[in-house]
């Protein structure tokens, strides 16, 4: 699967860990930045990732900031994007299974690299259940 990945300065070190894991799992990563720890505006990177998902260049996206909240708020402003904050396993899994989330948002200051790895593994491997859940997605 091709996955767009973006972060702000608060998510830079966790992004490096997530890239490494995704490559180990056999995924292709489209790194949309940022590439330094200088302060940047997270909506710019949310936009870069969401556009990749919207236009079909990437199947899914992952966004990382300090809490994951800002990225999820920014990402959900884009048509066709269903971004879920997944700072623990159950929510990450349900965001895929029930909500067909196509963008995962993580908080680098909330979770460590070990938990982030488990969350990403779960999120990329969980399929959408469809059925009654599709009907609900179609409502918005």
ABEGO torsion letter per residue (X at the ends): XBBBBBBBAAAAAAAAAAAAAAAAAGBBBBBAOBABABBBBAAAAAAAAAAAAAAGABABBBBBBAAGAAAAAAAAABBGBBBBBBABAAAAAAAAAAAGBABBBBBAAABBAAAAAAAAAAAAABBBAEEAAAAAAAAX
